[in-house]
Amino acid sequence: MVRETKGGVPAAESNTVLNAAPLFNNFVQERYLPFVQQNKRSWKVDRGNLQRHILPYLGGYRLSDITAETLQGWIDALSQSGLAHSTCVRQYWLAKYIMNCAARWGYLPEDRALKAPRSLRVSTDQGRSPVLLSSSELDRLLGILRKYPYWSSANAIYLMILTGACKSEILGLRWEDVDLARGVLTVTANFTGRQRLIPLNSEAQKFIEKLPRREGIPWLFFTSLGTHLTYITRDWYQLRDEFGHPELRLQDLRHCFAHFLINIGIQRSELRHIMGHYRPEALAEKYTAVNHAGKP
């Protein structure tokens, strides 16, 4: 039997707690998601993360059987699948928040196992070599992206490949930032607030000219509702699966662009001017190692 508190929080009757602790999946579907739909603007992001990264691993566990060790095994599996470090951290904190809700609402007697002063260990990708695509592979990826001309996400990724810019830089572009006459984009760094110019090759300029526009919308990339596009991860997963490289990350596209510049003779010391916050010394270490390994 379930009752509702004054704050709208679904709470279990005390005499049912742990007698039949619900499965994590059932708790999420019947209690957590209905609650966040009414109380959290980004609940659809939670739902997407749950469906893709959390429920396939934790969904079959009873709440009372999930321990810190269980969560660590799940986080290790996410990291080994190629998920970015920051994304793994976000998935962990979402799962932890859901477990905290279960404890507060009476579905768990306490959440002591999750009250460690630090998050679980999440393996970073510091030692992970970038995935570098050959010219033919990049052409094939661009061909896949061209199949979805009405996907703002596919168009944004296409421009990332052509410019080597970060996801945040591309998604933040407004039409006032585009200067096709000079062949540059003006972007503002998130952390320093400094502006920098991104040079556009002829293909990038032609691509931008053909982008769909809608009156009253300042963004190059926007949703079907006309709002600013900020989330492309789900579409990227679908696209990279179609490409046949489920390990490929969006930041690898930036690595590919830098590697291309190095191959055509751009000095590593010049990369910072072209690619913003890239550290030339870090690039030298990464790409020297890749070249010694015989990568194209």
C-alpha positions as a Markdown table, in Angstrom:
| # | Residue | x | y | z |
|---|---|---|---|---|
| 1 | Met | 0.0 | 0.0 | 0.0 |
| 2 | Val | 1.3 | 3.4 | -0.9 |
| 3 | Arg | 0.4 | 6.8 | 0.4 |
| 4 | Glu | 1.3 | 10.3 | -0.7 |
| 5 | Thr | 3.0 | 12.8 | 1.6 |
| 6 | Lys | 2.0 | 16.5 | 1.6 |
| 7 | Gly | 4.9 | 17.2 | -0.8 |
| 8 | Gly | 3.7 | 14.7 | -3.3 |
| 9 | Val | 6.4 | 12.2 | -2.5 |
| 10 | Pro | 5.3 | 8.6 | -2.9 |
| 11 | Ala | 5.9 | 6.9 | 0.5 |
| 12 | Ala | 5.5 | 3.2 | 1.5 |
| 13 | Glu | 3.6 | 2.1 | 4.5 |
| 14 | Ser | 6.1 | 1.3 | 7.3 |
| 15 | Asn | 4.8 | -2.3 | 7.8 |
| 16 | Thr | 5.6 | -3.1 | 4.1 |
| 17 | Val | 9.2 | -1.9 | 4.1 |
| 18 | Leu | 11.6 | -4.6 | 3.0 |
| 19 | Asn | 8.9 | -7.3 | 3.4 |
| 20 | Ala | 8.9 | -7.4 | -0.4 |
| 21 | Ala | 11.5 | -4.7 | -1.5 |
| 22 | Pro | 10.6 | -3.8 | -5.1 |
| 23 | Leu | 12.9 | -4.3 | -8.0 |
| 24 | Phe | 14.9 | -1.3 | -8.9 |
| 25 | Asn | 13.1 | -1.2 | -12.3 |
| 26 | Asn | 9.7 | -1.3 | -10.7 |
| 27 | Phe | 10.5 | 1.4 | -8.2 |
| 28 | Val | 11.8 | 3.6 | -11.1 |
| 29 | Gln | 8.8 | 3.1 | -13.3 |
| 30 | Glu | 6.1 | 3.2 | -10.6 |
| 31 | Arg | 7.5 | 5.8 | -8.1 |
| 32 | Tyr | 10.5 | 7.7 | -9.3 |
| 33 | Leu | 9.6 | 8.7 | -12.8 |
| 34 | Pro | 6.0 | 9.8 | -11.9 |
| 35 | Phe | 7.5 | 11.9 | -9.2 |
| 36 | Val | 10.2 | 13.6 | -11.3 |
| 37 | Gln | 7.7 | 14.2 | -14.1 |
| 38 | Gln | 5.9 | 16.6 | -11.8 |
| 39 | Asn | 9.0 | 18.0 | -10.1 |
| 40 | Lys | 12.0 | 18.1 | -12.5 |
| 41 | Arg | 12.2 | 19.9 | -15.8 |
| 42 | Ser | 14.9 | 17.5 | -17.1 |
| 43 | Trp | 13.0 | 14.3 | -16.2 |
| 44 | Lys | 13.2 | 13.2 | -19.9 |
| 45 | Val | 17.0 | 13.2 | -19.6 |
| 46 | Asp | 16.7 | 11.1 | -16.5 |
| 47 | Arg | 14.5 | 8.7 | -18.4 |
| 48 | Gly | 16.9 | 8.4 | -21.3 |
| 49 | Asn | 19.8 | 7.7 | -19.0 |
| 50 | Leu | 17.9 | 5.2 | -17.1 |
| 51 | Gln | 16.8 | 3.3 | -20.2 |
| 52 | Arg | 20.2 | 3.3 | -21.8 |
| 53 | His | 22.8 | 3.1 | -19.0 |
| 54 | Ile | 21.1 | 2.1 | -15.7 |
| 55 | Leu | 18.1 | -0.2 | -15.9 |
| 56 | Pro | 19.8 | -2.7 | -18.2 |
| 57 | Tyr | 22.3 | -3.4 | -15.4 |
| 58 | Leu | 20.5 | -2.5 | -12.2 |
| 59 | Gly | 16.9 | -3.0 | -13.1 |
| 60 | Gly | 16.6 | -6.6 | -12.1 |
| 61 | Tyr | 18.1 | -6.1 | -8.6 |
| 62 | Arg | 15.8 | -5.6 | -5.6 |
| 63 | Leu | 16.5 | -2.3 | -3.8 |
| 64 | Ser | 17.6 | -4.1 | -0.7 |
| 65 | Asp | 20.2 | -6.1 | -2.7 |
| 66 | Ile | 22.0 | -3.1 | -4.3 |
| 67 | Thr | 25.3 | -2.4 | -2.5 |
| 68 | Ala | 28.3 | -0.1 | -3.1 |
| 69 | Glu | 30.0 | -3.2 | -4.6 |
| 70 | Thr | 27.0 | -3.6 | -7.0 |
| 71 | Leu | 27.2 | 0.0 | -8.1 |
| 72 | Gln | 31.0 | -0.3 | -8.5 |
| 73 | Gly | 30.6 | -3.3 | -10.8 |
| 74 | Trp | 28.0 | -1.3 | -12.9 |
| 75 | Ile | 30.3 | 1.8 | -13.1 |
| 76 | Asp | 33.2 | -0.4 | -14.2 |
| 77 | Ala | 31.0 | -1.9 | -16.9 |
| 78 | Leu | 30.0 | 1.5 | -18.1 |
| 79 | Ser | 33.6 | 2.7 | -18.3 |
| 80 | Gln | 34.7 | -0.4 | -20.2 |
| 81 | Ser | 31.9 | 0.2 | -22.7 |
| 82 | Gly | 33.6 | 3.4 | -23.8 |
| 83 | Leu | 31.4 | 5.9 | -22.0 |
| 84 | Ala | 33.1 | 9.2 | -21.1 |
| 85 | His | 34.3 | 9.7 | -17.6 |
| 86 | Ser | 31.9 | 12.6 | -17.0 |
| 87 | Thr | 28.9 | 10.6 | -18.3 |
| 88 | Cys | 29.8 | 7.7 | -16.0 |
| 89 | Val | 29.8 | 10.2 | -13.0 |
| 90 | Arg | 26.4 | 11.6 | -14.0 |
| 91 | Gln | 24.9 | 8.1 | -14.2 |
| 92 | Tyr | 26.3 | 7.2 | -10.8 |
| 93 | Trp | 24.9 | 10.3 | -9.1 |
| 94 | Leu | 21.5 | 9.7 | -10.7 |
| 95 | Ala | 21.4 | 6.1 | -9.4 |
| 96 | Lys | 22.5 | 7.3 | -6.0 |
| 97 | Tyr | 19.8 | 9.9 | -5.9 |
| 98 | Ile | 17.2 | 7.3 | -6.8 |
| 99 | Met | 18.4 | 5.1 | -4.0 |
| 100 | Asn | 18.3 | 8.1 | -1.6 |
| 101 | Cys | 14.7 | 8.7 | -2.6 |
| 102 | Ala | 13.9 | 5.1 | -1.9 |
| 103 | Ala | 15.3 | 5.4 | 1.6 |
| 104 | Arg | 13.5 | 8.8 | 2.2 |
| 105 | Trp | 10.2 | 7.4 | 1.0 |
| 106 | Gly | 10.4 | 4.3 | 3.1 |
| 107 | Tyr | 11.3 | 1.6 | 0.6 |
| 108 | Leu | 14.7 | 1.1 | 2.2 |
| 109 | Pro | 15.4 | 1.2 | 6.0 |
| 110 | Glu | 18.5 | 3.4 | 5.4 |
| 111 | Asp | 21.0 | 4.2 | 2.7 |
| 112 | Arg | 24.2 | 3.9 | 4.7 |
| 113 | Ala | 26.0 | 2.0 | 2.0 |
| 114 | Leu | 25.6 | 5.0 | -0.3 |
| 115 | Lys | 26.6 | 7.7 | 2.2 |
| 116 | Ala | 30.4 | 7.5 | 1.5 |
| 117 | Pro | 31.9 | 11.0 | 1.5 |
| 118 | Arg | 33.1 | 10.4 | -2.1 |
| 119 | Ser | 31.6 | 8.9 | -5.1 |
| 120 | Leu | 32.6 | 5.5 | -6.4 |
| 121 | Arg | 35.8 | 5.1 | -8.3 |
| 122 | Val | 35.2 | 5.8 | -11.9 |
| 123 | Ser | 38.0 | 4.9 | -14.3 |
| 124 | Thr | 39.0 | 7.9 | -16.4 |
| 125 | Asp | 40.1 | 7.7 | -20.0 |
| 126 | Gln | 43.4 | 9.4 | -19.3 |
| 127 | Gly | 45.3 | 6.5 | -20.8 |
| 128 | Arg | 42.9 | 5.8 | -23.5 |
| 129 | Ser | 44.3 | 6.4 | -27.0 |
| 130 | Pro | 42.0 | 8.4 | -29.2 |
| 131 | Val | 40.1 | 6.6 | -31.9 |
| 132 | Leu | 41.5 | 8.0 | -35.2 |
| 133 | Leu | 39.4 | 7.4 | -38.3 |
| 134 | Ser | 40.9 | 7.0 | -41.7 |
| 135 | Ser | 39.9 | 9.3 | -44.6 |
| 136 | Ser | 37.6 | 6.6 | -46.0 |
| 137 | Glu | 36.0 | 6.1 | -42.6 |
| 138 | Leu | 35.4 | 9.8 | -42.1 |
| 139 | Asp | 33.8 | 9.9 | -45.5 |
| 140 | Arg | 31.5 | 7.0 | -44.6 |
| 141 | Leu | 30.6 | 8.7 | -41.3 |
| 142 | Leu | 29.8 | 12.0 | -43.2 |
| 143 | Gly | 27.7 | 10.0 | -45.6 |
| 144 | Ile | 25.6 | 8.6 | -42.7 |
| 145 | Leu | 25.1 | 12.0 | -41.3 |
| 146 | Arg | 23.9 | 13.3 | -44.6 |
| 147 | Lys | 21.1 | 10.8 | -44.5 |
| 148 | Tyr | 19.5 | 12.8 | -41.7 |
| 149 | Pro | 19.4 | 16.4 | -43.1 |
| 150 | Tyr | 16.5 | 17.3 | -40.8 |
| 151 | Trp | 18.2 | 16.2 | -37.6 |
| 152 | Ser | 19.8 | 19.2 | -36.0 |
| 153 | Ser | 22.0 | 16.8 | -34.0 |
| 154 | Ala | 23.4 | 15.2 | -37.2 |
| 155 | Asn | 24.0 | 18.6 | -38.7 |
| 156 | Ala | 25.8 | 19.7 | -35.6 |
| 157 | Ile | 28.1 | 16.6 | -35.6 |
| 158 | Tyr | 28.8 | 17.2 | -39.3 |
| 159 | Leu | 30.0 | 20.7 | -38.6 |
| 160 | Met | 32.1 | 19.4 | -35.6 |
| 161 | Ile | 33.9 | 17.1 | -38.1 |
| 162 | Leu | 34.5 | 19.9 | -40.6 |
| 163 | Thr | 35.8 | 22.4 | -38.0 |
| 164 | Gly | 37.3 | 20.4 | -35.1 |
| 165 | Ala | 35.3 | 22.5 | -32.7 |
| 166 | Cys | 33.9 | 21.3 | -29.4 |
| 167 | Lys | 30.3 | 20.2 | -29.0 |
| 168 | Ser | 29.6 | 23.1 | -26.7 |
| 169 | Glu | 31.0 | 25.6 | -29.2 |
| 170 | Ile | 29.0 | 24.2 | -32.1 |
| 171 | Leu | 25.7 | 23.9 | -30.2 |
| 172 | Gly | 26.1 | 27.4 | -28.9 |
| 173 | Leu | 26.4 | 29.0 | -32.3 |
| 174 | Arg | 24.0 | 31.8 | -33.3 |
| 175 | Trp | 23.7 | 33.2 | -36.8 |
| 176 | Glu | 25.3 | 36.4 | -35.6 |
| 177 | Asp | 28.4 | 34.3 | -34.9 |
| 178 | Val | 28.8 | 33.3 | -38.6 |
| 179 | Asp | 30.8 | 35.4 | -41.0 |
| 180 | Leu | 30.9 | 33.5 | -44.3 |
| 181 | Ala | 32.5 | 36.5 | -46.0 |
| 182 | Arg | 35.6 | 36.2 | -43.9 |
| 183 | Gly | 35.2 | 32.4 | -43.5 |
| 184 | Val | 35.1 | 32.3 | -39.7 |
| 185 | Leu | 32.9 | 31.4 | -36.7 |
| 186 | Thr | 33.2 | 33.5 | -33.5 |
| 187 | Val | 32.8 | 31.4 | -30.4 |
| 188 | Thr | 33.2 | 32.2 | -26.7 |
| 189 | Ala | 35.0 | 29.8 | -24.4 |
| 190 | Asn | 32.9 | 28.5 | -21.5 |
| 191 | Phe | 35.5 | 28.9 | -18.8 |
| 192 | Thr | 37.5 | 31.9 | -19.8 |
| 193 | Gly | 34.8 | 33.9 | -21.5 |
| 194 | Arg | 37.3 | 34.8 | -24.3 |
| 195 | Gln | 36.3 | 34.8 | -27.9 |
| 196 | Arg | 38.1 | 33.0 | -30.6 |
| 197 | Leu | 37.8 | 32.5 | -34.3 |
| 198 | Ile | 37.2 | 29.1 | -35.9 |
| 199 | Pro | 38.3 | 29.1 | -39.6 |
| 200 | Leu | 35.9 | 27.6 | -42.1 |
| 201 | Asn | 37.0 | 25.6 | -45.1 |
| 202 | Ser | 35.0 | 25.8 | -48.3 |
| 203 | Glu | 33.0 | 22.6 | -47.5 |
| 204 | Ala | 32.1 | 24.0 | -44.1 |
| 205 | Gln | 31.0 | 27.3 | -45.6 |
| 206 | Lys | 28.8 | 25.5 | -48.1 |
| 207 | Phe | 27.3 | 23.3 | -45.4 |
| 208 | Ile | 26.4 | 26.3 | -43.2 |
| 209 | Glu | 24.8 | 28.1 | -46.2 |
| 210 | Lys | 22.4 | 25.1 | -46.6 |
| 211 | Leu | 21.4 | 24.7 | -43.0 |
| 212 | Pro | 17.7 | 25.1 | -42.4 |
| 213 | Arg | 16.6 | 28.4 | -40.7 |
| 214 | Arg | 13.4 | 29.4 | -38.9 |
| 215 | Glu | 12.2 | 32.9 | -38.4 |
| 216 | Gly | 12.8 | 34.2 | -34.9 |
| 217 | Ile | 15.3 | 31.5 | -34.0 |
| 218 | Pro | 18.8 | 32.8 | -33.5 |
| 219 | Trp | 20.5 | 29.3 | -33.2 |
| 220 | Leu | 22.1 | 27.3 | -36.0 |
| 221 | Phe | 20.9 | 24.2 | -34.3 |
| 222 | Phe | 17.5 | 24.0 | -32.7 |
| 223 | Thr | 14.9 | 21.4 | -31.7 |
| 224 | Ser | 11.6 | 20.7 | -33.5 |
| 225 | Leu | 9.9 | 23.0 | -31.0 |
| 226 | Gly | 12.3 | 25.8 | -31.9 |
| 227 | Thr | 14.3 | 25.8 | -28.7 |
| 228 | His | 18.0 | 25.8 | -28.4 |
| 229 | Leu | 19.5 | 22.3 | -29.1 |
| 230 | Thr | 21.7 | 21.3 | -26.1 |
| 231 | Tyr | 21.5 | 17.5 | -26.0 |
| 232 | Ile | 22.7 | 15.3 | -28.9 |
| 233 | Thr | 24.0 | 12.2 | -27.0 |
| 234 | Arg | 21.1 | 9.9 | -27.7 |
| 235 | Asp | 21.2 | 10.6 | -31.5 |
| 236 | Trp | 25.0 | 10.2 | -31.5 |
| 237 | Tyr | 24.7 | 6.8 | -30.0 |
| 238 | Gln | 22.3 | 5.8 | -32.7 |
| 239 | Leu | 24.5 | 7.2 | -35.5 |
| 240 | Arg | 27.7 | 5.7 | -34.2 |
| 241 | Asp | 26.0 | 2.3 | -33.9 |
| 242 | Glu | 24.9 | 2.6 | -37.5 |
| 243 | Phe | 28.5 | 3.6 | -38.4 |
| 244 | Gly | 29.7 | 0.4 | -36.7 |
| 245 | His | 32.0 | 2.0 | -34.1 |
| 246 | Pro | 30.1 | 2.0 | -30.7 |
| 247 | Glu | 33.3 | 2.9 | -29.0 |
| 248 | Leu | 33.7 | 6.2 | -30.9 |
| 249 | Arg | 33.2 | 9.3 | -28.8 |
| 250 | Leu | 32.3 | 12.8 | -29.9 |
| 251 | Gln | 35.7 | 14.1 | -28.6 |
| 252 | Asp | 37.4 | 11.6 | -30.9 |
| 253 | Leu | 36.1 | 13.6 | -33.8 |
| 254 | Arg | 38.1 | 16.5 | -32.5 |
| 255 | His | 41.2 | 14.2 | -32.2 |
| 256 | Cys | 40.7 | 13.2 | -35.8 |
| 257 | Phe | 40.6 | 16.8 | -36.9 |
| 258 | Ala | 43.8 | 17.6 | -35.0 |
| 259 | His | 45.5 | 14.5 | -36.4 |
| 260 | Phe | 44.6 | 15.6 | -39.9 |
| 261 | Leu | 46.1 | 19.0 | -39.3 |
| 262 | Ile | 49.3 | 17.4 | -38.1 |
| 263 | Asn | 49.5 | 15.2 | -41.1 |
| 264 | Ile | 49.2 | 18.1 | -43.5 |
| 265 | Gly | 52.1 | 19.9 | -41.8 |
| 266 | Ile | 50.4 | 22.1 | -39.2 |
| 267 | Gln | 52.9 | 22.6 | -36.3 |
| 268 | Arg | 51.6 | 21.4 | -32.9 |
| 269 | Ser | 52.5 | 24.8 | -31.5 |
| 270 | Glu | 49.8 | 26.3 | -33.9 |
| 271 | Leu | 47.1 | 23.9 | -32.9 |
| 272 | Arg | 46.1 | 26.0 | -29.9 |
| 273 | His | 45.3 | 28.9 | -32.2 |
| 274 | Ile | 43.1 | 26.7 | -34.4 |
| 275 | Met | 41.5 | 24.5 | -31.8 |
| 276 | Gly | 41.2 | 26.6 | -28.7 |
| 277 | His | 41.9 | 25.0 | -25.4 |
| 278 | Tyr | 43.9 | 22.1 | -26.8 |
| 279 | Arg | 47.3 | 21.7 | -25.0 |
| 280 | Pro | 50.0 | 21.1 | -27.7 |
| 281 | Glu | 52.2 | 19.2 | -25.4 |
| 282 | Ala | 49.4 | 16.7 | -24.6 |
| 283 | Leu | 48.7 | 16.3 | -28.3 |
| 284 | Ala | 52.3 | 15.6 | -28.9 |
| 285 | Glu | 52.3 | 12.8 | -26.4 |
| 286 | Lys | 49.1 | 11.3 | -27.7 |
| 287 | Tyr | 49.8 | 11.5 | -31.4 |
| 288 | Thr | 53.4 | 10.5 | -31.1 |
| 289 | Ala | 52.3 | 7.3 | -29.3 |
| 290 | Val | 49.6 | 6.6 | -32.0 |
| 291 | Asn | 52.1 | 7.2 | -34.8 |
| 292 | His | 54.6 | 4.8 | -33.2 |
| 293 | Ala | 51.9 | 2.2 | -33.0 |
| 294 | Gly | 51.5 | 2.4 | -36.8 |
| 295 | Lys | 48.2 | 4.2 | -36.9 |
| 296 | Pro | 47.3 | 5.9 | -40.2 |
